[in-house]
Amino acid sequence: MLSIDFIRSITLIAIIQARSSSKRFKNKVLHSIKNKQLILHVVDSIKKSKKISTIIVATSNLKSDDNLVKLLKSKKIKIFRGGLKNVALRLSRAAQKYKIKNFLRVSGDSPVIDYKIIDKAIRLFNKYPNYDLITNVFPKTFPSGQSVEIINTQILFKSLKKMNSLEKEHVTLYFYNNYKKFLIKNFRNTGYYDKKNNCSVDKISDLKKIIKILNEKKT
């Protein structure tokens, strides 16, 4: 039987950050798209990667996210609850709870995240295991909704006390603002993905494009 350490060297745990209190599109993570809630589309898209061993949804401990938690529990999806605005602390504590040294971060508004991008990030992580951050957003060359980051839990936790409120909310912004202090490996879009093809859900009007993408995947 393979040891846990060896398994983690070739696969990773994914943490999805999600909340129901989005100002532009409230409860969007629970909005039904083709008879399935948006957050479940995110989970299912990540599951297509064989390099992901476990998926955790990190949400807030506010009452506004109780229905999200109820749904996730009914689907037997792992959950962590923490503060709403300090997302960096929420994710670092989720990682610490599950004893994760490094984790792959995906946003809860990315229902059609491509598993091939996830696999690419993890292949780079296995090649550069000592890096603090593996990313495809520094600079951002992929379309919105196709962003992934592999974060070193210990480095994230140690950096919390140095972050301002905006950096705590956007998790990795502190690393990019201080990139000379960290080992960051970025991979670029080679042109396969159209950067203008928005794949994230920020407002209701974005749903039409997501439905179109989902329909195209079935044909």
C-alpha positions in Angstrom: 0.0 0.0 0.0 1.3 3.5 -0.9 2.1 5.8 2.0 0.0 9.0 2.6 3.1 11.1 1.9 3.7 9.4 -1.5 0.1 9.8 -2.5 0.2 13.5 -1.7 3.4 13.9 -3.8 1.4 13.0 -6.9 -2.1 14.3 -6.1 -3.4 17.3 -4.2 -6.4 18.3 -2.2 -8.5 21.1 -3.7 -10.1 23.8 -1.6 -13.0 25.7 -3.2 -13.7 29.1 -1.6 -17.4 29.9 -1.8 -20.0 32.1 -0.1 -23.7 32.9 -0.7 -23.5 36.7 0.1 -22.1 37.9 -3.3 -23.4 41.4 -3.8 -23.8 41.4 -7.5 -25.5 37.9 -7.6 -26.7 36.8 -4.2 -26.8 33.1 -3.6 -25.2 32.4 -7.0 -23.4 29.3 -5.7 -26.9 27.8 -5.1 -28.4 28.9 -8.4 -29.5 26.0 -10.6 -27.8 25.6 -14.0 -29.2 22.7 -16.0 -30.8 21.2 -12.9 -27.7 21.3 -10.8 -26.5 24.0 -8.4 -23.6 26.1 -9.5 -21.3 24.9 -6.7 -21.9 21.3 -7.7 -20.8 22.1 -11.2 -17.6 23.4 -9.7 -17.1 20.2 -7.7 -17.9 17.9 -10.6 -15.5 19.9 -12.9 -12.6 19.5 -10.4 -13.5 15.8 -10.0 -12.6 15.2 -13.6 -8.9 15.6 -12.6 -7.4 12.3 -11.5 -4.7 14.4 -9.7 -7.2 15.6 -7.1 -7.7 13.3 -4.2 -10.2 15.2 -2.1 -12.3 18.3 -2.5 -13.2 20.7 0.4 -15.5 23.7 0.3 -14.4 26.5 2.6 -17.3 28.8 3.3 -18.3 31.3 6.0 -19.7 30.6 9.4 -22.5 33.1 8.8 -26.2 32.1 8.7 -26.3 33.2 5.1 -24.2 30.1 4.2 -26.3 27.6 6.1 -28.2 26.5 3.0 -25.0 26.0 1.1 -23.6 23.8 3.9 -26.9 21.8 4.0 -26.6 21.1 0.3 -22.9 20.1 0.6 -23.6 17.8 3.5 -26.4 16.1 1.6 -23.8 15.4 -1.2 -21.2 14.2 1.3 -18.8 16.9 0.3 -16.3 18.0 2.9 -16.8 21.4 4.5 -14.9 24.0 6.5 -16.5 27.1 7.9 -14.6 30.3 8.9 -14.7 34.0 8.8 -16.4 35.7 5.8 -13.9 38.5 4.9 -10.6 37.0 6.0 -10.5 34.3 3.3 -6.8 33.8 3.7 -7.3 32.7 7.3 -10.3 30.6 6.4 -8.3 28.7 3.8 -5.2 28.3 5.9 -7.3 26.9 8.8 -9.1 24.6 6.5 -5.8 23.3 5.2 -4.4 23.0 8.8 -7.5 21.1 9.9 -7.0 18.5 7.2 -3.2 18.5 7.6 -2.6 19.7 4.1 0.9 21.0 3.3 -0.1 22.4 -0.1 -3.5 22.8 -1.7 -5.1 23.8 -5.0 -7.4 26.8 -4.7 -10.4 27.2 -7.0 -13.1 29.9 -6.8 -16.7 28.9 -6.2 -17.8 30.9 -9.2 -15.9 28.7 -11.7 -18.4 26.0 -12.8 -16.6 25.0 -16.0 -13.0 25.0 -14.7 -11.0 22.8 -17.0 -9.4 19.8 -15.3 -6.6 20.0 -17.9 -5.5 23.3 -16.3 -5.6 21.7 -12.9 -3.5 18.8 -14.1 -1.0 21.2 -15.6 -0.7 23.1 -12.3 -0.1 19.8 -10.4 2.5 18.6 -12.8 4.4 21.8 -12.3 4.0 21.5 -8.5 5.5 18.0 -8.7 8.4 19.5 -10.6 8.8 22.5 -8.3 7.6 21.1 -4.9 9.5 23.7 -2.9 7.8 26.7 -4.5 5.5 28.9 -2.4 2.9 29.3 -5.2 2.1 27.7 -8.5 -0.3 29.9 -10.5 -1.7 30.8 -13.9 -2.7 34.4 -12.9 0.7 36.1 -12.6 0.3 37.4 -15.2 -3.3 36.3 -16.0 -3.5 35.0 -19.6 -6.4 32.5 -19.1 -10.0 33.6 -19.3 -11.9 34.3 -16.0 -13.2 31.1 -14.4 -10.1 29.2 -15.4 -7.8 30.3 -12.6 -5.9 27.9 -10.3 -3.3 28.3 -7.6 -1.4 25.8 -5.6 -0.5 27.4 -2.2 1.9 26.3 0.5 -0.1 26.3 3.7 2.7 27.2 6.1 3.8 30.2 3.9 0.1 31.4 3.7 -0.4 31.1 7.5 2.9 32.9 8.3 2.0 35.7 5.9 -1.4 36.5 7.5 -0.1 39.0 10.0 1.5 41.0 7.2 -1.6 41.2 5.0 -3.9 44.2 4.8 -7.7 43.7 4.7 -7.8 43.5 0.9 -5.0 41.0 0.7 -6.8 38.8 3.4 -9.9 38.8 1.3 -8.2 38.0 -2.0 -5.8 35.4 -0.4 -2.9 35.4 -2.8 -2.8 39.1 -3.6 -0.1 39.6 -0.9 2.2 37.2 -2.7 1.8 39.0 -6.0 2.3 42.4 -4.3 5.5 41.1 -2.8 6.6 38.6 -5.5 10.3 39.2 -5.0 10.0 37.6 -1.5 8.5 34.3 -2.7 9.1 31.5 -5.1 6.3 31.8 -7.6 5.9 29.6 -10.7 3.5 30.9 -13.3 2.3 29.1 -16.4 0.8 30.9 -19.4 -2.1 30.3 -21.8 -0.5 29.2 -25.1 -3.5 30.3 -27.1 -5.7 27.3 -26.7 -8.1 29.3 -24.4 -9.7 32.5 -25.6 -9.0 35.0 -22.9 -12.2 36.9 -23.8 -14.3 33.8 -23.2 -15.5 34.6 -19.6 -16.1 31.3 -17.8 -16.8 32.7 -14.3 -20.2 33.7 -12.9 -20.3 37.2 -11.5 -23.7 38.3 -12.5 -27.0 36.7 -13.8 -26.2 37.5 -17.4 -23.1 35.2 -17.3 -25.3 32.2 -17.0 -26.1 32.1 -20.7 -22.5 31.6 -21.6 -22.1 28.9 -19.0 -25.1 27.0 -20.3 -23.7 27.3 -23.8 -20.4 25.8 -22.7 -22.1 23.0 -20.8 -24.2 22.2 -23.9 -21.1 22.1 -26.1 -19.4 19.7 -23.8 -22.2 17.2 -24.2 -22.1 17.3 -28.0 
